[in-house]
């Protein structure tokens, strides 16, 4: 019997050690894979591992041996799920692995914005404290997290973990009902009320057709001028042009984002070029602590091993 072939298409996206799969198998890793290389590299493969490499209907039609696509992430929008089902190819993903990393990153962005970290750092570098009349430098207003309202869109594991940390800082936490929902579930706050009353709006929901551009110019206009927006989920949840306009106009107080619509932003991005002191952008690293990545890697190998043992898990 030929041992199943496992091919990791973009292993460089997961720079931690991988456990050995105990079942007999062959293994090939590629640091990165371009879309035009996918079909050739997956010829004869039983399992494809992909973090961000797209696998389309056309590719699947040319891969008769493929039985599983193991996504090395939670999001799987790069995989044609409908086509995978038609070709009887299972798709599994990673779940609930970044509850500490993403929640901590969210709190970091919140604290930096509410305490005006970047603005004061710039003033210090410019020598303003050195020439101040008093013992401290009064410039941008600082705000405590304690006593403020955090509205969270997405009540899954990441949203819940973020809520727990926010409560530890003394924040009032509310979960936001879906946009356009006919009824408001118990324990949730209506969409419009959440937008209008939140001091911090934090996104922890998946990117789907329903959530694309979830936050645009209309939603930003509903928010308090003192409010900040945090997005550690997916770039497509926010209309980037609308966000830039809102920040430049002082429509909201600030934004902290870990994700962009196009990643990496090889063609540039107006948000990156704006150099605003009330905008913090990190390069999609909320999930990327050593500890969190190792948790992901262990779960990934566990998913593949379970499939090879005939006990698939985390199928989407």
C-alpha positions in Angstrom: 0.0 0.0 0.0 1.3 3.5 -0.9 1.7 5.7 2.1 -0.5 8.8 2.0 1.4 12.0 0.9 1.0 15.1 3.0 2.0 18.4 1.4 2.4 21.7 3.4 2.1 24.4 0.8 3.2 27.4 2.9 5.2 26.1 5.9 7.0 29.4 6.4 3.8 30.8 7.8 4.1 28.6 10.8 7.7 28.9 12.1 7.5 26.5 15.0 8.3 22.8 15.4 5.7 20.3 14.2 5.1 17.0 15.9 5.6 13.8 14.0 2.4 12.1 12.8 2.6 8.5 14.1 0.8 7.0 11.1 2.9 5.9 8.1 3.1 8.8 5.6 5.2 10.8 3.2 5.7 14.5 4.0 6.8 17.4 1.7 7.0 21.0 2.9 7.3 24.1 0.8 8.1 27.4 2.4 5.7 29.3 0.1 3.6 28.3 -2.9 2.2 30.5 -5.6 -1.3 29.7 -7.0 0.2 28.5 -10.4 2.3 26.0 -8.5 -0.5 24.4 -6.4 -1.7 21.7 -8.9 1.8 20.5 -9.7 2.9 20.3 -6.0 -0.3 18.5 -4.9 -0.2 15.8 -7.6 -0.6 12.5 -5.8 -1.2 14.2 -2.4 -3.8 12.8 0.0 -3.6 15.8 2.3 -2.9 19.4 1.5 -2.0 21.8 4.3 -2.6 25.5 3.5 -2.5 28.6 5.7 -3.2 31.2 3.0 -2.6 29.5 -0.3 -5.9 29.5 -2.3 -7.3 26.1 -3.5 -9.9 26.7 -6.1 -12.5 24.6 -8.0 -10.2 24.4 -11.0 -7.4 23.1 -8.9 -9.6 20.5 -7.2 -10.7 19.2 -10.6 -7.1 18.3 -11.3 -6.4 16.6 -8.0 -8.2 13.3 -7.9 -6.1 11.9 -5.1 -6.8 14.7 -2.6 -8.9 13.8 0.3 -8.3 16.5 2.9 -7.4 20.2 3.0 -6.1 21.0 6.5 -6.2 24.8 6.9 -3.5 26.0 9.2 -5.7 28.8 10.5 -9.2 29.4 11.7 -10.3 31.4 8.6 -10.8 29.3 5.4 -12.1 31.8 2.9 -9.2 31.0 0.6 -10.7 27.5 0.0 -13.6 26.9 -2.4 -15.7 25.0 0.2 -18.6 24.3 -2.2 -16.3 22.7 -4.8 -14.5 20.8 -2.1 -17.8 19.2 -1.0 -18.6 18.4 -4.6 -15.3 16.6 -5.0 -15.7 14.9 -1.6 -12.6 16.6 -0.2 -12.8 17.3 3.5 -11.8 20.7 4.9 -10.8 21.1 8.5 -9.6 24.2 10.3 -8.0 25.3 13.6 -10.3 26.3 16.4 -10.0 28.2 19.7 -6.2 28.3 19.6 -5.5 32.0 19.9 -7.7 32.9 22.9 -4.8 34.3 24.9 -2.8 35.9 22.1 -5.6 37.7 20.3 -7.2 38.9 23.5 -4.0 40.3 24.8 -3.2 42.0 21.5 -6.6 43.6 21.6 -6.1 44.9 25.1 -2.6 46.2 24.0 -4.1 48.2 21.2 -6.9 49.5 23.4 -4.5 50.6 26.1 -2.1 52.3 23.7 -4.9 54.3 22.1 -6.8 55.2 25.2 -3.5 56.2 26.9 -2.3 58.0 23.8 1.0 56.0 23.7 2.0 56.9 20.1 1.1 60.6 20.4 3.1 61.1 23.6 6.0 59.1 22.3 6.2 61.4 19.3 6.0 64.5 21.5 8.8 63.1 23.7 11.0 62.4 20.6 10.3 66.0 19.4 11.7 67.4 22.8 8.4 68.8 24.1 8.7 67.3 27.6 12.2 68.6 27.8 11.0 72.2 27.3 7.7 71.9 29.2 6.9 74.5 31.8 5.8 72.0 34.4 6.8 68.6 35.6 4.6 66.8 33.1 3.4 67.4 29.6 -0.3 67.9 29.1 -1.3 67.3 25.4 -3.7 64.7 24.1 -6.4 63.7 26.7 -5.9 60.3 28.4 -8.7 58.0 29.2 -9.0 55.0 31.5 -10.4 51.7 30.4 -12.1 51.3 33.7 -15.7 52.4 33.6 -15.8 52.5 29.8 -18.0 50.4 27.6 -16.6 47.8 25.3 -18.9 46.5 22.6 -17.7 43.2 21.1 -18.9 41.9 17.7 -18.5 38.1 17.8 -19.2 36.1 21.0 -17.1 33.0 20.1 -14.0 31.9 22.0 -11.9 35.0 21.0 -14.7 37.4 21.8 -15.3 35.8 25.2 -11.5 35.7 26.0 -11.3 39.4 25.2 -14.4 40.1 27.3 -12.8 38.4 30.3 -9.6 40.6 30.1 -11.7 43.7 29.5 -13.7 43.0 32.7 -10.5 42.6 34.6 -9.7 46.2 33.7 -13.1 47.3 35.0 -14.8 47.8 31.7 -18.5 47.2 31.0 -18.7 44.5 28.3 -21.6 44.1 25.9 -21.9 41.7 23.0 -23.5 43.1 19.9 -26.5 41.6 18.1 -26.1 40.9 14.4 -26.6 43.8 12.0 -30.2 43.8 10.8 -31.4 41.1 13.3 -35.1 41.1 13.8 -34.7 40.3 17.5 -32.1 41.0 20.1 -30.9 37.9 21.9 -30.8 37.8 25.7 -27.5 39.2 26.9 -26.8 41.1 23.7 -27.2 44.8 22.8 -29.0 46.0 19.6 -26.6 46.9 16.8 -27.5 50.6 16.6 -27.4 51.1 20.4 -24.0 49.4 20.6 -22.5 51.6 17.9 -23.9 54.8 19.5 -22.8 54.0 23.1 -19.5 52.0 22.8 -16.2 53.6 24.0 -14.4 50.7 22.3 -15.8 48.6 19.5 -13.9 45.4 19.0 -14.4 43.0 16.1 -14.0 39.2 16.6 -16.3 37.8 13.9 -15.4 35.8 10.7 -15.3 37.4 7.2 -18.3 36.3 5.2 -20.5 37.8 2.5 -22.7 39.1 5.3 -19.9 40.7 7.2 -17.9 42.2 4.4 -17.5 45.9 5.0 -19.5 45.5 8.2 -18.1 48.8 9.4 -18.3 51.5 6.8 -18.9 55.2 6.7 -22.5 55.0 8.0 -21.5 52.9 11.0 -18.5 55.1 11.8 -20.7 58.1 11.7 -22.9 56.5 14.4 -20.1 56.1 16.8 -19.0 58.5 19.5 -16.3 60.9 18.6 -14.4 59.7 21.6 -14.7 56.0 20.6 -12.0 53.7 19.2 -12.3 50.8 16.8 -10.2 47.6 17.2 -10.0 44.9 14.5 -8.0 41.8 15.1 -10.2 39.6 13.1 -10.2 40.1 9.3 -9.4 43.2 7.2 -12.5 42.9 5.0 -14.7 43.6 7.9 -13.9 47.3 7.7 -14.1 49.7 4.8 -10.6 51.0 4.8 -11.3 54.2 2.9 -14.1 55.0 5.2 -12.0 54.4 8.3 -9.2 56.6 7.0 -11.7 59.4 6.3 -13.3 59.0 9.8 -9.9 59.2 11.5 -8.8 62.2 9.5 -12.1 64.1 10.1 -12.0 63.3 13.9 -15.2 61.3 13.5 -13.8 58.7 15.9 -10.9 59.0 18.3 -8.7 56.2 17.0 -8.3 52.7 15.6 -6.1 49.7 16.2 -6.0 47.1 13.5 -4.0 44.0 13.0 -5.4 43.1 9.6 -5.8 44.7 6.1 -7.9 43.7 3.1 -4.8 42.8 1.1 -2.0 41.0 3.0 0.8 41.5 2.6 0.1 45.1 1.3 2.6 44.9 -1.6 0.9 47.7 -3.5 0.8 49.9 -0.4 -2.2 50.9 1.6 -3.5 54.4 2.4 -3.8 53.5 6.1 -0.1 52.6 6.2 0.8 55.8 4.5 -1.3 58.1 6.7 1.1 58.1 9.7 -1.7 59.2 12.1 -0.9 59.1 15.8 -4.4 57.8 16.6 -4.0 54.8 14.2 -2.0 51.7 15.2 -1.4 49.0 12.6 0.3 45.7 13.4 1.2 43.2 10.6 -1.3 40.4 11.3 0.6 39.2 14.4 -2.1 39.0 17.1 -2.1 35.3 16.7 1.7 35.0 16.3 3.2 34.6 19.8 5.4 31.6 20.1 3.0 29.9 22.5 -0.1 30.5 20.4 1.6 29.3 17.2 2.7 26.2 18.9 -0.8 25.5 20.0 -1.9 26.0 16.4 0.8 23.6 15.1 -0.1 20.9 17.6 -3.8 21.1 16.7 -3.0 21.1 13.0 -1.0 17.9 13.2 -3.7 16.4 15.4 -6.3 17.2 12.7 -4.3 15.5 10.0 -3.5 12.5 12.3 -7.2 12.1 13.2 -8.2 12.1 9.5 -5.6 9.5 8.6 -6.9 7.3 11.5 -10.4 7.6 10.0 -11.7 9.9 12.7 -11.8 13.3 11.1 -12.3 16.4 13.3 -12.9 20.1 13.0 -14.5 19.7 9.5 -16.1 22.8 8.2 
